[in-house]
């Protein structure tokens, strides 16, 4: 009985430690998504989209 309590206690502590270790990684992933979305929208609104920069009178984009 004591051994299973010890094992489950160690297992719970390991899970808790791993969960805390993953939080910065998930925060980094969220930051990447936010930066990419803001850059995509902001550059498109500022006129830096591929269609705006690469097209001219001699280039037809259909």
N, CA, C and O of each residue as an XYZ file, in Angstrom:
248
protein
N       0.811     -1.186      0.000
C       0.000      0.000      0.000
C       0.860      1.257      0.000
O       0.571      2.211     -0.722
N       1.924      1.259      0.815
C       2.783      2.431      0.872
C       3.542      2.625     -0.439
O       3.780      3.758     -0.855
N       3.920      1.534     -1.084
C       4.704      1.637     -2.311
C       3.872      2.263     -3.435
O       4.387      3.082     -4.197
N       2.617      1.895     -3.546
C       1.800      2.484     -4.610
C       1.548      3.956     -4.350
O       1.486      4.747     -5.291
N       1.401      4.337     -3.089
C       1.248      5.754     -2.758
C       2.496      6.543     -3.109
O       2.403      7.674     -3.585
N       3.652      5.965     -2.880
C       4.911      6.618     -3.216
C       5.072      6.760     -4.722
O       5.489      7.806     -5.219
N       4.737      5.701     -5.435
C       4.860      5.730     -6.903
C       3.892      6.744     -7.504
O       4.274      7.514     -8.385
N       2.649      6.753     -7.041
C       1.691      7.710     -7.592
C       2.086      9.141     -7.239
O       1.863     10.053     -8.035
N       2.669      9.352     -6.060
C       3.122     10.681     -5.670
C       4.265     11.150     -6.572
O       4.283     12.300     -7.011
N       5.208     10.265     -6.843
C       6.316     10.616     -7.741
C       5.821     10.865     -9.159
O       6.291     11.784     -9.831
N       4.876     10.051     -9.615
C       4.324     10.219    -10.958
C       3.608     11.560    -11.077
O       3.751     12.248    -12.088
N       2.836     11.943    -10.052
C       2.123     13.221    -10.066
C       3.104     14.389    -10.093
O       2.900     15.353    -10.832
N       4.163     14.311     -9.296
C       5.156     15.386     -9.286
C       5.859     15.512    -10.627
O       6.154     16.623    -11.068
N       6.130     14.391    -11.281
C       6.768     14.424    -12.594
C       5.842     15.064    -13.618
O       6.283     15.866    -14.442
N       4.574     14.717    -13.571
C       3.616     15.316    -14.501
C       3.510     16.816    -14.267
O       3.450     17.588    -15.224
N       3.486     17.229    -13.025
C       3.384     18.646    -12.696
C       4.604     19.408    -13.196
O       4.469     20.511    -13.726
N       5.786     18.837    -13.036
C       7.015     19.466    -13.502
C       7.019     19.577    -15.028
O       7.434     20.601    -15.570
N       6.561     18.538    -15.723
C       6.539     18.560    -17.184
C       5.539     19.579    -17.697
O       5.792     20.234    -18.708
N       4.412     19.725    -17.024
C       3.406     20.701    -17.435
C       3.954     22.116    -17.307
O       3.732     22.949    -18.185
N       4.664     22.390    -16.225
C       5.254     23.720    -16.051
C       6.333     23.977    -17.082
O       6.531     25.122    -17.490
N       7.031     22.947    -17.510
C       8.096     23.118    -18.490
C       7.538     23.400    -19.877
O       8.225     23.998    -20.705
N       6.310     22.982    -20.145
C       5.730     23.187    -21.468
C       5.091     24.557    -21.645
O       4.857     24.976    -22.778
N       4.806     25.256    -20.574
C       4.136     26.550    -20.682
C       4.934     27.574    -21.499
O       4.333     28.253    -22.331
N       6.237     27.726    -21.314
C       6.981     28.673    -22.152
C       6.984     28.286    -23.632
O       6.978     29.153    -24.507
N       6.992     26.992    -23.902
C       6.968     26.550    -25.293
C       5.633     26.915    -25.944
O       5.608     27.409    -27.072
N       4.528     26.677    -25.243
C       3.215     27.030    -25.787
C       3.062     28.542    -25.912
O       2.421     29.022    -26.847
N       3.637     29.290    -24.991
C       3.606     30.747    -25.093
C       4.393     31.222    -26.313
O       3.992     32.172    -26.986
N       5.509     30.561    -26.592
C       6.284     30.884    -27.794
C       5.523     30.582    -29.070
O       5.551     31.369    -30.016
N       4.835     29.435    -29.101
C       4.016     29.098    -30.267
C       2.905     30.123    -30.464
O       2.629     30.533    -31.591
N       2.270     30.537    -29.377
C       1.214     31.540    -29.477
C       1.776     32.865    -29.981
O       1.134     33.545    -30.782
N       2.961     33.234    -29.520
C       3.580     34.479    -29.974
C       3.901     34.423    -31.464
O       3.736     35.413    -32.176
N       4.357     33.267    -31.933
C       4.652     33.115    -33.364
C       3.393     33.304    -34.194
O       3.418     33.979    -35.223
N       2.298     32.712    -33.749
C       1.031     32.833    -34.487
C       0.557     34.284    -34.509
O       0.114     34.778    -35.546
N       0.650     34.964    -33.373
C       0.209     36.360    -33.307
C       1.089     37.245    -34.178
O       0.568     38.086    -34.911
N       2.385     37.083    -34.120
C       3.301     37.891    -34.937
C       3.055     37.653    -36.422
O       3.047     38.602    -37.207
N       2.855     36.409    -36.813
C       2.604     36.104    -38.227
C       1.301     36.719    -38.709
O       1.244     37.260    -39.813
N       0.255     36.644    -37.898
C      -1.036     37.207    -38.302
C      -0.961     38.732    -38.402
O      -1.484     39.320    -39.349
N      -0.320     39.362    -37.438
C      -0.192     40.823    -37.471
C       0.671     41.261    -38.657
O       0.346     42.248    -39.319
N       1.743     40.557    -38.930
C       2.611     40.903    -40.061
C       1.879     40.725    -41.385
O       1.990     41.566    -42.276
N       1.130     39.630    -41.515
C       0.385     39.384    -42.760
C      -0.631     40.487    -42.998
O      -0.719     41.024    -44.102
N      -1.396     40.827    -41.976
C      -2.415     41.862    -42.120
C      -1.785     43.241    -42.294
O      -2.206     44.012    -43.156
N      -0.784     43.552    -41.483
C      -0.167     44.875    -41.544
C       0.554     45.139    -42.854
O       0.437     46.226    -43.421
N       1.292     44.160    -43.336
C       1.999     44.354    -44.609
C       1.029     44.438    -45.778
O       1.275     45.174    -46.734
N      -0.050     43.706    -45.713
C      -1.068     43.802    -46.765
C      -1.722     45.166    -46.796
O      -1.966     45.709    -47.873
N      -2.006     45.725    -45.643
C      -2.621     47.050    -45.561
C      -1.647     48.161    -45.939
O      -2.066     49.216    -46.416
N      -0.368     47.934    -45.734
C       0.637     48.961    -46.035
C       1.065     48.946    -47.500
O       1.853     49.794    -47.918
N       0.560     48.002    -48.281
C       0.904     47.951    -49.693
C       2.119     47.107    -49.994
O       2.702     47.246    -51.069
N       2.516     46.256    -49.104
C       3.668     45.395    -49.315
C       3.272     43.965    -49.659
O       4.068     43.045    -49.473
N       2.057     43.764    -50.158
C       1.658     42.413    -50.551
C       2.387     42.033    -51.836
O       2.897     42.905    -52.541
N       2.439     40.772    -52.134
C       3.137     40.297    -53.326
C       2.506     40.861    -54.597
O       3.212     41.216    -55.541
N       1.198     40.942    -54.618
C       0.517     41.469    -55.792
C       0.827     42.949    -55.992
O       0.991     43.391    -57.129
N       0.910     43.712    -54.925
C       1.196     45.141    -55.040
C       2.635     45.410    -55.448
O       2.894     46.341    -56.211
N       3.570     44.616    -54.958
C       4.977     44.900    -55.239
C       5.453     44.303    -56.555
O       6.351     44.868    -57.179
N       4.896     43.193    -57.001
C       5.388     42.509    -58.194
C       4.618     42.832    -59.467
O       5.074     42.472    -60.552
N       3.484     43.486    -59.379
C       2.709     43.755    -60.587
C       3.035     45.135    -61.145
O       3.368     46.065    -60.410
N       2.931     45.237    -62.451
C       3.110     46.513    -63.137
C       2.219     46.473    -64.387
O       1.392     45.574    -64.541
N       2.396     47.429    -65.247
C       1.582     47.464    -66.464
C       1.917     46.301    -67.386
O       1.074     45.891    -68.183
N       3.130     45.758    -67.295
C       3.556     44.676    -68.167
C       3.287     43.286    -67.595
O       3.540     42.286    -68.269
N       2.795     43.207    -66.400
C       2.549     41.920    -65.746
C       1.051     41.768    -65.528
O       0.399     42.643    -64.959
N       0.527     40.659    -65.982
C      -0.889     40.395    -65.827
C      -1.094     39.368    -64.715
O      -0.578     38.253    -64.793
N      -1.832     39.737    -63.702
C      -2.165     38.806    -62.626
C      -3.671     38.574    -62.658
O      -4.455     39.460    -62.317
N      -4.060     37.386    -63.067
C      -5.503     37.075    -63.144
C      -5.918     36.225    -61.993
O      -7.089     35.861    -61.884
